[in-house]
């Protein structure tokens, strides 16, 4: 080995080859996509416009009632001293004999919230329970004509509520003549109506979810001696929790926000849901606008809590039966 070769080898060992790390800024700019940024900006703008009415009503509910006719709600953002809880205090605990019933008095805000809960919770639980049982029978049952029954149920989904409400009222009156109990004008009648119109969609949703459960799993349970009720309660229902929770969210929100059914079915019943309570204040909009905004904010709280509680099941329930 010559001296030049040895020196070159020693130089290669002594001075390692330097590597230049890629800068993080280059990687971030490399991933930047103008189309995605434009889409995100567009969605943010749409969300802000969508939330604007709710934000305005929220601010109005915390302003004094007399300021509504003096200035717009956005002026409160520059004057934090205008915010007060007086509207909520008057709505819930105001003196009796005022322009608006308060507390648990018939037609008051708390009484309306209680009435809405009495209607919504039974209607939601009954729809979820009956829909899951019917879907189990349509998917895992051993009887003929299941497909015809399912198509009939799907056809009932397109029946408009407005078309059927008056015939159902007549049916309630006929029921009262033959049985002595007329559901018209009662909370039970509103619950029956919501259950009847919630079942087609509920059975459709639960059936599409249950159809993805392997039949071999059910057959294995039958071989082991499990009955239909045991199979439903121990195997199918735990798997279908996501679809049941999603259906519960839909049914709860639909029933809670209903106005037409309660307006027609309840008749002259003094105990009305929160939607009818708010509707009754619109006749004197200028004088009672603070009641409308405050009551609307109160009516939003419970459905929002229900959605936040079960939101993790919502997407999987919405996609029930979509992916096989």
C-alpha positions in Angstrom: 0.0 0.0 0.0 1.5 3.3 -0.9 1.6 6.3 1.4 -1.0 8.2 -0.6 -3.4 5.3 -0.4 -2.9 5.0 3.3 -3.4 8.7 3.9 -6.6 8.6 1.9 -7.9 5.7 3.9 -7.1 7.4 7.2 -8.8 10.5 5.9 -12.0 8.6 5.0 -12.2 7.1 8.5 -11.4 10.3 10.3 -14.0 12.5 8.5 -17.4 10.8 8.3 -19.8 11.8 5.6 -22.1 14.5 6.8 -25.8 14.1 6.3 -28.1 17.2 6.0 -31.4 16.7 7.8 -34.5 17.9 5.9 -36.0 20.9 7.5 -39.4 20.6 9.1 -40.7 23.7 7.3 -40.1 22.1 4.0 -42.1 19.1 5.0 -45.0 21.3 6.1 -45.1 23.3 3.0 -44.8 20.1 1.0 -48.1 18.8 2.6 -49.9 22.1 2.1 -52.7 21.8 -0.4 -54.5 25.0 -1.5 -57.7 23.1 -2.4 -58.0 21.7 1.1 -57.3 25.0 2.7 -60.0 26.7 0.6 -62.4 23.9 1.5 -61.7 24.4 5.3 -62.2 28.1 5.0 -65.5 27.6 3.2 -66.7 25.1 5.9 -65.7 27.5 8.7 -67.7 30.4 7.0 -70.7 28.1 6.6 -70.5 27.0 10.2 -70.3 30.6 11.4 -73.4 31.6 9.4 -75.2 28.5 10.6 -74.4 29.3 14.3 -75.2 33.1 13.9 -79.0 32.8 14.8 -78.2 30.6 17.8 -75.5 33.0 19.0 -77.9 36.0 18.6 -80.6 34.3 20.6 -78.1 33.3 23.3 -77.0 36.9 23.7 -80.5 38.2 23.7 -81.5 35.8 26.5 -78.8 37.4 28.7 -79.8 41.0 27.9 -82.5 43.1 29.7 -85.8 42.8 28.0 -86.1 46.5 27.4 -82.9 46.7 25.4 -84.4 44.6 22.5 -86.2 47.6 21.0 -83.3 50.0 21.6 -80.4 48.3 19.9 -79.3 45.2 18.1 -77.9 42.2 20.0 -74.4 42.8 18.8 -74.1 46.0 20.8 -74.0 43.8 23.9 -70.5 42.5 22.8 -69.2 46.0 23.4 -71.1 46.5 26.7 -70.6 43.4 29.0 -72.5 45.2 31.7 -75.7 44.5 29.9 -75.5 40.8 30.5 -77.8 39.5 33.3 -79.5 36.3 34.5 -82.8 38.2 35.2 -84.6 36.7 32.2 -83.9 33.1 33.3 -84.9 34.0 36.9 -88.2 35.5 35.7 -88.9 32.6 33.3 -88.4 29.9 36.0 -89.2 31.6 39.3 -91.1 34.8 38.4 -94.1 35.9 40.4 -97.4 34.3 39.7 -100.1 36.4 38.0 -97.7 38.0 35.5 -98.0 38.0 31.8 -96.3 34.6 31.5 -96.9 31.6 33.8 -93.7 30.7 35.6 -92.2 27.7 37.4 -94.3 24.5 37.6 -97.6 26.4 37.1 -99.8 25.0 34.3 -98.3 26.4 31.1 -95.1 27.6 32.8 -91.6 27.0 31.6 -90.6 24.3 34.1 -94.0 22.7 33.7 -93.4 22.7 29.9 -90.0 21.1 30.3 -91.5 18.4 32.5 -94.2 17.8 29.9 -91.7 17.5 27.1 -89.7 14.9 29.2 -92.9 13.0 29.9 -93.6 12.7 26.2 -90.0 12.3 24.8 -88.6 9.6 27.1 -91.4 7.0 26.8 -91.6 7.6 23.0 -87.8 7.1 22.6 -87.6 4.0 24.8 -90.6 2.4 23.2 -89.3 3.0 19.6 -85.9 1.6 20.4 -87.3 -1.5 22.2 -89.9 -2.3 19.7 -87.7 -1.6 16.7 -84.9 -3.8 17.9 -87.3 -6.7 18.6 -89.0 -6.3 15.2 -85.6 -6.1 13.5 -84.4 -9.3 15.2 -87.5 -11.1 14.0 -87.0 -9.8 10.4 -83.4 -10.8 10.3 -83.1 -14.0 12.3 -86.8 -15.2 12.4 -87.9 -18.4 10.7 -91.1 -17.4 9.1 -92.1 -16.6 5.5 -93.0 -13.2 4.2 -90.3 -11.3 6.1 -89.1 -9.5 3.0 -92.7 -8.4 2.1 -93.2 -7.1 5.7 -89.9 -5.2 5.5 -90.8 -3.6 2.2 -94.1 -2.6 3.6 -92.4 -1.0 6.6 -90.0 0.9 4.3 -93.0 2.1 2.3 -94.5 3.6 5.5 -91.5 5.8 5.9 -92.7 8.0 3.0 -96.1 8.7 4.5 -96.2 12.4 5.5 -97.0 13.2 9.1 -99.3 16.0 8.1 -101.4 13.7 5.9 -102.0 11.2 8.7 -102.5 13.4 11.7 -106.2 14.1 11.2 -107.2 10.5 10.4 -105.4 9.4 13.6 -107.4 12.0 15.6 -110.6 10.5 14.2 -109.3 7.1 15.1 -108.7 8.3 18.7 -112.2 9.6 18.9 -113.6 6.3 17.6 -111.5 4.4 20.1 -113.0 6.5 22.8 -116.5 5.5 21.7 -115.8 1.8 21.8 -113.4 1.5 24.7 -114.3 4.5 26.9 -110.7 5.8 26.7 -109.9 8.5 24.2 -106.2 9.3 23.8 -107.1 12.6 22.1 -106.2 15.5 24.4 -103.8 13.5 26.5 -100.0 13.1 26.8 -100.5 9.4 26.1 -102.0 10.2 22.7 -99.0 12.2 21.7 -96.7 9.4 22.8 -98.7 6.9 20.8 -98.5 9.1 17.7 -94.7 9.5 18.0 -94.1 5.8 18.6 -96.2 4.9 15.5 -94.4 7.3 13.2 -90.9 6.5 14.7 -91.2 2.7 14.3 -90.7 2.5 10.4 -87.4 4.3 10.5 -86.3 2.6 13.7 -87.0 -0.9 12.3 -85.2 0.1 9.0 -82.1 1.3 10.9 -81.9 -1.7 13.3 -82.6 -4.3 10.6 -79.8 -2.9 8.4 -77.4 -3.2 11.4 -78.5 -6.7 12.5 -78.2 -8.0 9.0 -74.5 -7.6 9.3 -74.3 -10.0 12.3 -73.1 -13.5 11.1 -75.8 -16.1 11.0 -73.4 -18.7 12.2 -73.2 -16.9 15.5 -76.9 -17.2 16.0 -77.0 -20.8 14.8 -74.2 -21.7 17.2 -76.3 -20.3 20.1 -79.3 -22.3 19.0 -77.2 -25.5 18.9 -76.1 -24.8 22.5 -79.8 -24.6 23.5 -80.3 -20.8 23.7 -83.8 -19.6 23.1 -84.8 -16.6 20.9 -85.0 -14.3 23.9 -81.6 -15.3 25.1 -80.1 -14.9 21.7 -81.6 -11.4 21.4 -80.6 -10.3 24.9 -77.1 -11.9 25.2 -75.8 -11.7 21.6 -77.7 -9.5 19.3 -78.6 -6.6 21.6 -75.0 -6.0 22.9 -73.7 -5.9 19.3 -76.4 -3.5 18.3 -75.7 -0.9 21.0 -74.4 1.6 18.5 -77.4 1.4 16.2 -79.8 1.6 19.2 -78.0 4.7 20.6 -78.1 6.4 17.2 -81.8 5.6 16.9 -82.4 7.0 20.4 -80.7 10.3 19.4 -82.8 10.6 16.3 -86.1 9.8 18.1 -85.3 12.0 21.1 -84.6 15.1 19.0 -87.5 14.5 16.7 -90.0 14.2 19.5 -88.5 16.9 21.6 -88.6 19.5 18.8 -92.1 18.5 17.7 -94.8 21.3 17.5 -97.5 20.1 15.1 -98.4 16.8 16.8 -98.6 18.3 20.2 -100.5 21.3 18.9 -103.2 19.0 17.3 -103.3 16.1 19.7 -103.2 17.9 23.1 -106.1 20.2 22.2 -107.0 22.3 25.3 -104.7 20.5 27.7 -103.1 23.2 29.9 -99.9 21.2 30.2 -97.9 21.7 27.0 -94.4 20.9 25.9 -91.7 23.5 25.6 -92.2 24.0 21.9 -95.9 24.9 22.4 -94.8 27.2 25.3 -92.5 29.1 23.0 -95.1 29.1 20.2 -97.6 30.7 22.5 -95.3 33.7 23.1 -95.0 34.5 19.4 -98.4 36.2 19.4 -96.9 39.1 21.2 -93.4 39.1 19.7 -92.4 42.6 20.5 -93.3 42.3 24.2 -92.1 38.8 24.9 -89.1 38.3 22.6 -86.9 37.8 25.6 -89.1 34.9 26.6 -88.8 33.3 23.2 -85.0 33.6 23.1 -84.6 32.5 26.7 -87.0 29.6 26.3 -85.3 28.5 23.1 -82.0 28.4 24.9 -83.5 26.3 27.6 -85.1 23.9 25.1 -81.7 23.3 23.4 -79.9 22.2 26.6 -81.4 18.8 27.1 -81.1 17.6 23.4 -77.6 18.9 23.3 -76.7 16.9 26.4 -78.2 13.7 25.0 -76.3 14.2 21.7 -73.0 14.8 23.5 -73.6 11.7 25.7 -74.2 9.3 22.8 -72.2 11.0 20.0 -69.6 8.3 19.9 -72.3 5.9 18.7 -73.8 8.3 16.3 -71.5 7.8 13.3 -71.4 4.0 13.6 -75.2 3.9 13.9 -75.6 6.2 10.9 -73.4 3.8 8.8 -75.4 0.8 9.9 -75.7 -1.6 7.0 -73.7 0.7 4.7 -70.5 -1.4 4.8 -70.4 -5.1 4.5 
